[in-house]
Amino acid sequence: MKRIILACAIAAIMSTPAFAKSFAIPSENPVATVVLPDDWNADEIDTGVEVTSKDDEVYMAFETVKASSAEEALNEGLDYLKAKGVKLDESSMKQQEMTINGMKGLAVNFTGKDKDGDAEISLILLGASKDRLVMLTYWSSPEGAKANDDALNKIADSIKPVN
């Protein structure tokens, strides 16, 4: 009998969905939404939301920017990372076009270093509306990216434009 109760308890725990919170980007007059894990540290900011993984290995920010100032936004993102001590290997820069949930975009990827060692860096611009973009800033250790791969994929799949 104890085994049946234990099996039922384990089954109930395993079938309980991981709770996550949906954030509007930005909270007022949003152009997109993203769902972030509850056990990550998320903070709403004026232009969107920033989040750090529970192991502090991954940093992401989702912000809205005007399409007309996309280049300026990318430069500000790079300046922010540099101010945080991230050193980009400029020779590693790769650009790739992408589409996430119908939003066409451009990813600019780098490798580099931070105070803890090797780092992976991406700045992604996604066309969320005619005149506004979502800019995703991503910074992680290679180990953090591997350890959080499932969560990162779920986050990417959750980014959706507000229609």
Backbone bond lengths (Angstrom), bond angles and torsions (degrees), N, CA, C in turn:
res aa  C-N    CA-C-N  psi(-1)  N-CA   C-N-CA  omega(-1)  CA-C   N-CA-C  phi
1 M - - - 1.445 - - 1.537 110.82 -
2 K 1.346 116.11 -41.20 1.462 119.82 179.43 1.525 110.80 -60.43
3 R 1.330 117.01 -37.67 1.463 120.88 -179.79 1.532 110.91 -64.79
4 I 1.313 117.03 -38.96 1.467 120.74 179.69 1.521 109.93 -65.83
5 I 1.320 116.70 -44.22 1.468 120.74 178.93 1.527 109.81 -63.28
6 L 1.337 116.76 -44.18 1.460 120.70 179.08 1.532 110.46 -62.97
7 A 1.321 117.86 -43.20 1.470 121.25 178.91 1.526 110.67 -62.66
8 C 1.322 117.08 -41.45 1.472 120.83 178.20 1.527 110.99 -64.67
9 A 1.316 116.97 -40.85 1.472 120.84 179.55 1.527 110.57 -64.77
10 I 1.333 116.71 -43.25 1.467 120.36 178.94 1.525 109.96 -64.47
11 A 1.327 117.22 -43.16 1.467 120.94 178.92 1.525 110.81 -61.44
12 A 1.328 117.65 -40.26 1.467 120.93 179.61 1.521 110.74 -65.35
13 I 1.314 116.78 -41.55 1.465 120.49 179.42 1.524 110.33 -66.39
14 M 1.337 116.79 -43.60 1.463 120.95 -178.01 1.525 112.02 -66.30
15 S 1.331 117.76 -29.51 1.460 119.98 -176.91 1.515 112.72 -89.18
16 T 1.326 118.01 -7.99 1.456 121.31 178.49 1.520 109.01 -72.99
17 P 1.332 117.39 122.89 1.463 118.61 -178.46 1.522 111.71 -67.65
18 A 1.327 115.03 147.89 1.461 119.26 174.60 1.526 107.12 -71.55
19 F 1.291 116.51 125.82 1.452 119.41 -178.27 1.511 110.27 -79.49
20 A 1.296 115.26 142.24 1.449 121.83 -179.47 1.523 107.62 -142.06
21 K 1.302 116.16 161.14 1.455 121.02 -177.96 1.518 109.80 -114.73
22 S 1.319 114.93 138.22 1.455 121.66 177.77 1.527 108.87 -91.65
23 F 1.327 115.94 135.78 1.464 122.04 178.41 1.518 109.24 -120.58
24 A 1.329 115.54 139.59 1.454 121.61 173.90 1.524 108.12 -88.29
25 I 1.320 116.13 143.10 1.466 121.85 -179.28 1.520 108.66 -117.88
26 P 1.326 119.45 106.63 1.465 128.57 -18.23 1.528 109.92 -76.63
27 S 1.325 117.34 179.60 1.466 119.86 -175.35 1.526 111.83 -65.59
28 E 1.333 117.71 -32.32 1.466 120.83 176.38 1.524 108.82 -104.27
29 N 1.337 116.11 131.59 1.451 122.69 -179.24 1.535 111.21 55.28
30 P 1.337 117.21 56.76 1.468 120.72 -174.95 1.525 113.50 -70.26
31 V 1.336 115.08 152.07 1.461 122.29 173.53 1.527 111.13 -109.12
32 A 1.333 116.50 -15.66 1.465 120.89 -178.46 1.521 109.34 -156.82
33 T 1.334 114.46 168.62 1.463 121.17 173.79 1.525 108.37 -131.11
34 V 1.309 115.31 157.57 1.459 121.75 175.84 1.529 107.53 -143.31
35 V 1.320 116.46 144.73 1.458 121.94 177.51 1.522 107.63 -107.54
36 L 1.336 115.31 126.23 1.466 121.56 -176.81 1.526 110.39 -117.80
37 P 1.329 117.46 146.55 1.466 120.42 179.90 1.534 111.39 -61.06
38 D 1.321 115.09 140.37 1.464 120.12 179.41 1.525 113.04 -62.06
39 D 1.338 116.60 -30.70 1.464 118.35 -176.68 1.531 113.10 -87.59
40 W 1.336 117.20 7.33 1.453 121.28 171.55 1.520 108.23 -95.24
41 N 1.319 117.73 156.46 1.464 122.48 -178.52 1.522 109.81 -92.34
42 A 1.335 116.04 104.79 1.469 121.38 -177.26 1.519 110.57 -110.46
43 D 1.325 115.77 140.57 1.460 122.50 176.58 1.515 108.83 -133.72
44 E 1.329 115.47 128.64 1.455 118.64 173.83 1.520 108.66 -73.85
45 I 1.326 115.05 138.78 1.459 121.93 175.67 1.526 106.80 -123.11
46 D 1.330 117.46 169.06 1.465 120.58 -175.67 1.519 113.23 -52.59
47 T 1.322 117.08 -38.70 1.462 120.54 -173.86 1.525 113.69 -100.95
48 G 1.337 118.40 1.67 1.457 120.68 -178.91 1.509 113.20 164.62
49 V 1.333 115.54 -125.76 1.461 121.21 -177.79 1.525 108.62 -149.46
50 E 1.336 115.64 145.01 1.460 120.16 172.12 1.518 107.72 -123.64
51 V 1.328 115.68 150.42 1.456 120.50 -172.89 1.523 110.16 -146.60
52 T 1.327 115.30 146.72 1.456 122.44 175.69 1.523 107.66 -125.76
53 S 1.322 116.61 136.81 1.464 120.47 179.31 1.522 110.35 -62.36
54 K 1.327 115.21 159.40 1.469 120.05 -177.45 1.524 112.50 -61.78
55 D 1.342 117.50 -24.87 1.466 120.66 178.14 1.527 112.33 -93.50
56 D 1.343 116.97 6.64 1.472 124.04 179.71 1.523 113.78 59.97
57 E 1.322 117.99 23.43 1.457 121.71 -179.08 1.524 113.10 -96.45
58 V 1.342 117.54 -19.13 1.456 122.05 -176.29 1.526 109.30 -125.17
59 Y 1.333 115.93 131.36 1.471 122.62 173.08 1.518 107.55 -118.91
60 M 1.340 115.53 134.98 1.463 120.66 175.29 1.523 108.45 -139.45
61 A 1.325 115.43 144.81 1.464 121.22 172.23 1.521 107.18 -131.98
62 F 1.316 115.80 136.12 1.461 122.92 176.54 1.521 106.17 -117.47
63 E 1.335 116.32 114.46 1.458 120.62 -176.09 1.519 110.10 -131.93
64 T 1.327 115.89 154.05 1.453 119.61 173.79 1.523 109.10 -98.08
65 V 1.317 115.05 140.15 1.459 121.70 177.55 1.522 108.44 -137.12
66 K 1.316 116.23 154.63 1.462 120.62 176.09 1.521 108.84 -71.52
67 A 1.317 115.74 138.13 1.462 120.15 179.56 1.524 111.38 -58.05
68 S 1.330 116.66 -33.14 1.465 120.58 -178.69 1.525 112.59 -70.42
69 S 1.339 117.84 -14.47 1.467 120.16 -178.85 1.530 111.68 -118.63
70 A 1.336 117.18 30.77 1.457 121.48 -177.17 1.527 112.70 -60.29
71 E 1.322 117.26 -44.78 1.471 120.53 -179.31 1.529 110.62 -64.02
72 E 1.325 115.69 -42.26 1.469 120.33 177.67 1.531 110.33 -61.50
73 A 1.330 117.32 -41.15 1.463 121.40 179.59 1.528 110.78 -63.91
74 L 1.324 117.22 -42.79 1.470 120.01 177.03 1.524 111.03 -60.24
75 N 1.318 116.83 -43.84 1.472 120.49 178.56 1.522 111.35 -63.49
76 E 1.333 117.60 -39.72 1.461 120.67 177.22 1.528 110.77 -64.73
77 G 1.348 116.64 -38.60 1.458 120.28 176.81 1.517 111.84 -62.44
78 L 1.328 116.04 -43.50 1.468 120.33 177.64 1.529 111.11 -64.68
79 D 1.334 116.88 -40.59 1.469 121.00 177.58 1.521 110.89 -62.19
80 Y 1.347 116.88 -40.52 1.466 121.15 178.57 1.531 110.00 -60.39
81 L 1.333 116.21 -47.51 1.462 119.72 -179.30 1.527 111.09 -62.26
82 K 1.322 116.56 -42.63 1.468 120.27 178.78 1.524 110.58 -62.59
83 A 1.329 117.15 -39.18 1.466 121.07 178.72 1.529 111.31 -65.04
84 K 1.327 116.85 -26.11 1.464 122.06 177.76 1.527 112.09 -86.45
85 G 1.331 116.89 3.93 1.457 120.72 176.30 1.513 115.00 92.71
86 V 1.335 117.25 11.55 1.463 120.40 178.34 1.521 108.47 -84.31
87 K 1.326 115.80 126.15 1.465 121.58 177.40 1.519 107.54 -106.07
88 L 1.330 115.86 115.07 1.457 121.35 -178.61 1.519 110.92 -83.42
89 D 1.313 116.35 140.20 1.455 121.61 169.79 1.525 105.30 -89.25
90 E 1.333 116.10 96.86 1.470 121.99 -175.52 1.530 111.79 -56.59
91 S 1.346 117.55 -32.04 1.468 120.13 -179.06 1.533 112.41 -70.48
92 S 1.321 117.34 -13.83 1.469 120.62 -179.01 1.527 112.52 -89.60
93 M 1.327 117.64 -3.89 1.462 120.97 -175.15 1.529 111.78 -57.92
94 K 1.340 114.71 130.08 1.459 121.80 175.23 1.520 107.41 -133.74
95 Q 1.315 115.98 137.48 1.454 121.18 176.34 1.516 108.54 -112.10
96 Q 1.323 115.12 142.63 1.456 118.63 176.89 1.516 109.74 -147.70
97 E 1.315 115.03 136.94 1.455 120.18 174.57 1.518 107.85 -78.24
98 M 1.338 115.48 148.70 1.452 119.58 -178.00 1.517 109.88 -152.78
99 T 1.306 116.26 165.31 1.459 122.40 173.31 1.519 107.27 -135.39
100 I 1.326 116.21 128.78 1.462 122.30 176.24 1.520 107.21 -124.55
101 N 1.316 116.20 117.86 1.464 122.28 178.63 1.526 112.70 47.21
102 G 1.320 115.17 45.79 1.457 121.16 176.73 1.521 115.24 84.90
103 M 1.323 117.35 -7.73 1.469 120.90 179.20 1.524 108.69 -93.22
104 K 1.326 116.21 115.88 1.463 120.47 177.51 1.521 108.76 -76.98
105 G 1.318 115.18 145.87 1.446 117.55 -177.50 1.507 114.07 -159.14
106 L 1.303 113.34 -177.10 1.455 122.97 -179.95 1.520 108.36 -133.94
107 A 1.328 115.85 130.55 1.464 121.88 175.68 1.516 108.62 -108.48
108 V 1.325 116.06 133.76 1.458 122.71 173.99 1.526 105.65 -115.78
109 N 1.330 116.27 112.84 1.467 122.16 -173.28 1.528 111.36 -112.11
110 F 1.326 114.88 143.14 1.462 122.36 178.52 1.524 109.27 -137.81
111 T 1.310 115.48 159.59 1.454 121.39 160.14 1.519 105.44 -108.55
112 G 1.315 115.87 163.60 1.449 119.56 -179.73 1.505 110.21 -176.35
113 K 1.311 114.35 -158.54 1.467 121.12 -179.63 1.525 109.20 -139.14
114 D 1.323 114.49 150.00 1.461 121.03 169.55 1.526 107.45 -130.37
115 K 1.306 117.31 -170.53 1.475 119.77 -174.92 1.528 113.20 -61.91
116 D 1.348 116.70 -20.55 1.457 120.62 -178.46 1.521 113.97 -98.56
117 G 1.341 117.38 -5.60 1.469 119.30 -179.87 1.514 112.60 129.97
118 D 1.329 115.52 -146.03 1.468 121.44 -176.81 1.523 111.01 -62.47
119 A 1.339 115.08 148.03 1.460 121.02 -179.38 1.520 110.53 -141.75
120 E 1.327 114.92 148.98 1.458 123.08 172.37 1.523 106.40 -111.27
121 I 1.320 117.04 133.01 1.466 121.85 -174.72 1.520 108.63 -132.12
122 S 1.330 116.11 135.58 1.459 121.35 174.59 1.513 109.55 -140.05
123 L 1.313 114.89 140.90 1.456 122.59 168.85 1.520 105.37 -121.12
124 I 1.324 116.31 123.03 1.454 121.32 -175.08 1.521 109.01 -124.47
125 L 1.316 116.39 129.95 1.460 122.55 175.16 1.521 107.98 -110.26
126 L 1.341 116.06 126.40 1.455 121.95 179.93 1.518 109.58 -121.35
127 G 1.320 117.30 131.96 1.461 122.29 179.16 1.521 110.82 -76.08
128 A 1.320 116.67 97.48 1.462 121.45 -177.56 1.526 112.33 -87.84
129 S 1.314 116.71 -27.11 1.464 121.46 176.99 1.528 107.77 -151.74
130 K 1.314 115.48 -178.76 1.466 120.36 -176.94 1.532 112.21 -59.34
131 D 1.321 116.43 -38.81 1.468 119.22 -174.14 1.530 114.47 -123.12
132 R 1.341 117.66 6.22 1.468 120.25 -179.95 1.522 110.79 -132.81
133 L 1.319 114.52 143.06 1.460 122.54 -179.23 1.522 109.50 -117.69
134 V 1.322 115.36 156.69 1.463 120.81 166.83 1.521 105.67 -101.44
135 M 1.340 116.08 127.05 1.458 120.42 174.98 1.525 107.61 -106.93
136 L 1.312 114.93 124.01 1.455 121.91 176.92 1.517 107.97 -105.99
137 T 1.321 116.03 121.91 1.458 122.15 174.01 1.524 107.03 -104.60
138 Y 1.322 116.93 126.21 1.463 122.75 -176.16 1.523 108.86 -128.69
139 W 1.351 114.96 133.95 1.469 120.92 -179.61 1.515 107.03 -147.58
140 S 1.313 117.52 124.97 1.453 121.19 -176.13 1.517 110.61 -154.53
141 S 1.315 115.40 157.71 1.463 119.59 166.83 1.520 106.57 -78.40
142 P 1.335 118.04 154.36 1.471 119.34 176.54 1.537 111.55 -57.80
143 E 1.321 116.54 -38.78 1.468 120.76 178.76 1.533 110.90 -65.55
144 G 1.339 116.17 -40.19 1.460 120.62 178.61 1.512 111.70 -64.63
145 A 1.335 116.38 -38.00 1.464 120.56 177.92 1.529 109.96 -63.06
146 K 1.328 117.00 -43.56 1.468 120.27 179.15 1.523 111.24 -66.30
147 A 1.320 116.87 -45.76 1.462 120.89 -177.45 1.529 112.31 -65.13
148 N 1.319 117.22 -28.30 1.461 121.75 -176.93 1.522 113.10 -108.86
149 D 1.323 116.69 17.63 1.463 121.42 -174.83 1.532 113.01 -54.93
150 D 1.326 118.12 -46.52 1.469 120.71 -179.68 1.520 110.95 -59.73
151 A 1.325 116.45 -48.19 1.466 120.58 -179.36 1.524 110.81 -63.02
152 L 1.332 117.27 -41.51 1.468 120.58 -179.97 1.525 111.54 -63.00
153 N 1.334 116.77 -40.36 1.462 119.83 177.49 1.523 111.52 -64.99
154 K 1.326 116.89 -40.82 1.469 120.44 178.39 1.525 110.60 -65.38
155 I 1.320 116.48 -39.67 1.473 119.70 178.05 1.524 109.61 -62.79
156 A 1.332 117.23 -47.68 1.468 120.92 179.61 1.526 110.98 -58.96
157 D 1.331 116.96 -43.06 1.464 120.51 179.47 1.521 112.35 -66.92
158 S 1.331 117.43 -21.79 1.472 120.64 -175.18 1.526 113.36 -87.61
159 I 1.334 118.15 -14.60 1.472 119.89 -178.35 1.520 108.30 -69.58
160 K 1.335 115.45 119.30 1.467 119.94 -177.40 1.512 110.63 -136.79
161 P 1.343 116.28 142.92 1.469 118.63 176.13 1.525 110.07 -72.55
162 V 1.317 116.37 151.61 1.452 121.48 173.99 1.523 106.43 -92.08
163 N 1.288 116.75 120.63 1.475 120.27 -177.34 1.499 111.49 -96.22
